[in-house]
Structures are given as C-alpha cells and as structure tokens.
Amino acid sequence: MNRKIVGAMLAFMIVCTMLLVPQADAQKTVTITDSLGREVEIPYPVERVVNMNTFANEAIAALGGEDKVVGVDLSIKFFPEFYPTLRDKPVVGFHHFPSYEKIIEVDPDVVIYSSELMWSPGFEEIMEKAGIKPVCTSFWDPETYDRDVRNLGIILGKEKRAEEYLDFAHSYINMVEERVKDIPPDERVKVYWEVMFTDMTMGKPSPLNSLIEMAGGRNIFSETGGASFAMPTGAEFGTTASGGFGGEKAKGAISAMSIRMVSSEEIIERNPEVIIGQSMSMKSMMKSFSWMMKKPGMMRKILNGELSEEEVKEMLKETEMRFAADIGALRDMREGIMNRSEIKATDAGINGRVYVFPVSMHLFFSPSWPMGLCYLAKALYPDRFEDFDLEDLHAEWLKKQDVLEGYKGTWVYPQEIKEK
C-alpha cells in the first residue's frame, strides 16, 4: 500500500482515538449575559465565588449556594440578624472599593459585583488579568431580575433552585399586577419616593420608578423635575478620587440610576397623594461623618472593609445609621418628613399618607423587592388590597429565603397597613 496512504490512515486513527479519550485538562465553560448586557464566559462548574454585591447575599442564601462563597463585602456585617450562613465568610473589602489583594488571595473563579455599587476604576480589567471572571448583577432592578437569578443559579450550580425561586417571587408580583392592571392612567395614585436623603428621589429609568408603576402608581418625578445629584468632591470626603467620592465611575453609576435632587417648590407643585420615605436626615448623616472623622483611619478602614466586629457595632450605635428594622428609627423618620412645611402642603401630608421603610436593603434594594411591591401596593390602594395580610406574606417570604434568624423587626411605619 502506498506509504502516503498508510501515513494518512494512521494519522486519522490517532486523531479519532484522541477524540474518544476524555481530556483531563479541558475546562468546560458557559457563556452568560450579565445585567450590563455583556457576554461573560465563565468556567462550569464554578468552584469558588466572591460576592461584592451586597444586594446578592439574600439570593445566594435562598439558592443554598453559600458553600461556594469564599469572600464577601464588609456591608454584610452591618446586618447582624441576617445571612447567618454567610456572615462569617472572609471580608475582602467594601462594595464600593474592594481590596484587589484580598480578592486575589482567596482565589475565586468568579467575582459577583454591582454596577451601581462598584466605584473602583478598572475593576473588571484587574479581575480579568488575575484570571477571575467579573459578573455584573443587580437583583433590585425588575428589568434584569430574572436574568440575575438565573445567572446566579448557573454560577452556584443551583439552576433548578433558581427556577423555583423565580416561580415563588413571581407569585407575589402577579398578585399585585393583576389587581392594578385595570386602573386608568389618570386615576393612578401620585407618588413621591424620597430615598436616602432629604429631597433625593429617582426618576425614569430606575428600579424604584418601575416598582411604583408595577404597584399602580405614578411617580411625580418620573420624566422631569429636579437636578442630577452631584457627587461630593473628593476634598469633602478626605479622598483624592477625581470626580468626587468614587470618581468618574461613581458619577456614572449615580447617573444611570436617574437620581435627582428636587426642591420644596417642585414637591408642592406636583402634590403627591402618597409619600414613601426611605431617607436619612442630614443631622444623622453629619453625626455619622463627624464620628468617622474623630476616629483616625476610620474612613480608610470602612472603604477597605477592615472594620472589626466591635467597630461595626460601635459605628451603628454612635452614628444612628440604623440599617435594621427599628421602630424608633422609622417613627423618627416619619415625624421628620411630616414636619416639613412642603410636606404639610401636599395631599399626602394633609391626609397622613406618609409611609416609611428602613434605610436598608431588605425590601426594595434587594431580591426581596417582590415583597416590597406588596407593601407599596397596599400603601397606594388599601381598599384593593384590604385582604392582604402583609405580616403573613412577609413571614412566608423570609422563611422561603432562609436569610433571617426568626421573623422580627419593623418593616413599615405606620404599621396599620400590614393588617387585613
């Protein structure tokens, strides 16, 4: 037989044999589309994960994927009642400014982060160079919620659990949307949602605007009004970051969330029928920063995620930054809003339709927003949702998510809307 033919046949047989033998070095991968719309190729299965998105902690616990988490951000320490299966994980920085060294040291395959919270320039590039795949998630935005949960299911190897989670969440969403879908646009309740600070709100597009619309309301600042929120200068925070506290990346994140500062005159003119408060008084904020400035190196420790358990407890006590559901904090917050002259001039203020929620991430700024949607809907339309027992619905939600050691705390004030 021709030597060339024999050689060709031999080569063909060798190739076929190689294809039949499992390749130990071959790494399976899967491509997912993250919340920024980027296609990210990640190893599959993922073995080690760092979570720098504080909004994602709840979903990780709900899917039962804590065993793969090898690092978390500092903010998990601010909520001692929550995430018992995650809170003892190594801290690798603060969600705004992670410690690259600590992340690389714990050697994850994937790092989960949030575009709204991650303010460190070049974060994605640095992670990629270290061989770590950065995956952007939101978890509080209804527009990307399903995608975020499914991506997390893939990362944690909990795809079936992720689908069950979404089915449960959508049962809450559907209960609300079915009851408000027939309300004509001009009859929908006008809402002003004050978030984080006095006179701060969110327009369109933003997750909070979406929630108002899903609950059957109209955001009075959805399209126009107010001015874009300006990040404080680096000098005001004692940093050298260009463009403010978190530099240009922070400015971009703030802009993407459509955060606005509005005036008292605009609030009076647009006359909201319901006001939702999730704001912290400027007095509390100034007290917080005053305390931090008195502690040498405290700001650096916070930004680098280096606070000890005792320092976290001291900060929460001394600064009045009460993140957990605290009835005293909620009562103070509502009284502060109700006593403002511009609020007294609105229908919401006159009729006492001012509802406040914790300045935290466990109802609206989290995967729990479907539960928050139920609270919001009942605040807007108490008659349509008269049979909603928010206490029972919330207890069922928390039990399903497995994130809280016992159902406790205050989630809304006044509390009357929780009852049937």
Secondary structure as the mmCIF struct_conf table of DSSP 4:
data_model
#
loop_
_struct_conf.conf_type_id
_struct_conf.id
_struct_conf.beg_label_comp_id
_struct_conf.beg_label_asym_id
_struct_conf.beg_label_seq_id
_struct_conf.end_label_comp_id
_struct_conf.end_label_asym_id
_struct_conf.end_label_seq_id
HELX_RH_AL_P HELX_RH_AL_P1 ARG A 3 LEU A 20
BEND BEND1 VAL A 21 VAL A 21
TURN_TY1_P TURN_TY1_P1 ALA A 24 ASP A 25
STRN STRN1 THR A 29 THR A 33
TURN_TY1_P TURN_TY1_P2 SER A 35 LEU A 36
BEND BEND2 GLY A 37 GLY A 37
STRN STRN2 GLU A 39 PRO A 43
BEND BEND3 TYR A 44 PRO A 45
STRN STRN3 VAL A 49 ASN A 51
HELX_RH_3T_P HELX_RH_3T_P1 THR A 54 ALA A 56
HELX_RH_AL_P HELX_RH_AL_P2 ASN A 57 LEU A 63
TURN_TY1_P TURN_TY1_P3 GLY A 64 GLY A 64
HELX_RH_3T_P HELX_RH_3T_P2 GLU A 66 LYS A 68
STRN STRN4 VAL A 69 VAL A 72
HELX_RH_3T_P HELX_RH_3T_P3 LEU A 74 PHE A 78
TURN_TY1_P TURN_TY1_P4 PRO A 80 GLU A 81
STRN STRN5 PHE A 82 PHE A 82
TURN_TY1_P TURN_TY1_P5 PRO A 84 ASP A 88
BEND BEND4 LYS A 89 LYS A 89
HELX_LH_PP_P HELX_LH_PP_P1 PRO A 90 PRO A 90
STRN STRN6 VAL A 91 VAL A 91
STRN STRN7 GLY A 93 GLY A 93
BEND BEND5 HIS A 95 PHE A 97
STRN STRN8 PRO A 98 PRO A 98
HELX_RH_AL_P HELX_RH_AL_P3 TYR A 100 VAL A 106
BEND BEND6 ASP A 109 ASP A 109
STRN STRN9 VAL A 110 TYR A 113
TURN_TY1_P TURN_TY1_P6 SER A 115 LEU A 117
TURN_TY1_P TURN_TY1_P7 PRO A 121 GLY A 122
HELX_RH_AL_P HELX_RH_AL_P4 PHE A 123 LYS A 129
TURN_TY1_P TURN_TY1_P8 ALA A 130 GLY A 131
STRN STRN10 LYS A 133 CYS A 136
BEND BEND7 PHE A 139 TRP A 140
TURN_TY1_P TURN_TY1_P9 PRO A 142 THR A 144
HELX_RH_AL_P HELX_RH_AL_P5 TYR A 145 LEU A 156
TURN_TY1_P TURN_TY1_P10 GLY A 157 GLY A 157
HELX_RH_AL_P HELX_RH_AL_P6 GLU A 159 VAL A 180
TURN_TY1_P TURN_TY1_P11 LYS A 181 ASP A 182
BEND BEND8 ILE A 183 ILE A 183
HELX_RH_3T_P HELX_RH_3T_P4 PRO A 185 GLU A 187
BEND BEND9 ARG A 188 ARG A 188
STRN STRN11 VAL A 189 PHE A 197
TURN_TY1_P TURN_TY1_P12 THR A 198 ASP A 199
STRN STRN12 MET A 200 MET A 202
BEND BEND10 LYS A 204 SER A 206
HELX_RH_AL_P HELX_RH_AL_P7 PRO A 207 MET A 214
TURN_TY1_P TURN_TY1_P13 ALA A 215 GLY A 216
STRN STRN13 GLY A 217 ASN A 219
TURN_TY1_P TURN_TY1_P14 ILE A 220 PHE A 221
BEND BEND11 SER A 222 THR A 224
BEND BEND12 GLY A 226 GLY A 226
STRN STRN14 ALA A 227 SER A 228
HELX_LH_PP_P HELX_LH_PP_P2 PHE A 229 THR A 233
HELX_RH_AL_P HELX_RH_AL_P8 GLY A 234 PHE A 237
TURN_TY1_P TURN_TY1_P15 GLY A 238 GLY A 238
TURN_TY1_P TURN_TY1_P16 SER A 242 GLY A 243
BEND BEND13 GLY A 244 GLY A 244
TURN_TY1_P TURN_TY1_P17 PHE A 245 GLY A 246
HELX_RH_AL_P HELX_RH_AL_P9 GLY A 247 ALA A 256
TURN_TY1_P TURN_TY1_P18 MET A 257 SER A 258
STRN STRN15 ILE A 259 MET A 261
HELX_RH_AL_P HELX_RH_AL_P10 SER A 264 ARG A 270
BEND BEND14 GLU A 273 GLU A 273
STRN STRN16 VAL A 274 MET A 280
HELX_RH_AL_P HELX_RH_AL_P11 MET A 282 LYS A 294
BEND BEND15 LYS A 295 LYS A 295
TURN_TY1_P TURN_TY1_P19 PRO A 296 GLY A 297
HELX_RH_AL_P HELX_RH_AL_P12 MET A 298 LEU A 303
TURN_TY1_P TURN_TY1_P20 ASN A 304 GLY A 305
HELX_RH_AL_P HELX_RH_AL_P13 GLU A 309 GLU A 318
BEND BEND16 THR A 319 THR A 319
BEND BEND17 ALA A 324 ALA A 324
HELX_RH_AL_P HELX_RH_AL_P14 ILE A 327 MET A 338
TURN_TY1_P TURN_TY1_P21 ASN A 339 ASN A 339
BEND BEND18 ARG A 340 ARG A 340
HELX_RH_AL_P HELX_RH_AL_P15 SER A 341 LYS A 344
TURN_TY1_P TURN_TY1_P22 ALA A 345 ALA A 345
BEND BEND19 THR A 346 THR A 346
HELX_RH_AL_P HELX_RH_AL_P16 ASP A 347 ILE A 350
TURN_TY1_P TURN_TY1_P23 ASN A 351 GLY A 352
STRN STRN17 VAL A 354 VAL A 356
BEND BEND20 VAL A 359 SER A 366
TURN_TY1_P TURN_TY1_P24 PRO A 367 SER A 368
HELX_RH_AL_P HELX_RH_AL_P17 TRP A 369 LEU A 380
TURN_TY1_P TURN_TY1_P25 PRO A 382 ASP A 387
HELX_RH_AL_P HELX_RH_AL_P18 LEU A 390 GLN A 401
TURN_TY1_P TURN_TY1_P26 ASP A 402 ASP A 402
STRN STRN18 LEU A 404 LEU A 404
BEND BEND21 GLU A 405 TYR A 407
BEND BEND22 GLY A 409 GLY A 409
BEND BEND23 VAL A 412 VAL A 412
STRN STRN19 TYR A 413 TYR A 413
BEND BEND24 PRO A 414 PRO A 414
HELX_RH_3T_P HELX_RH_3T_P5 GLN A 415 LYS A 418
#
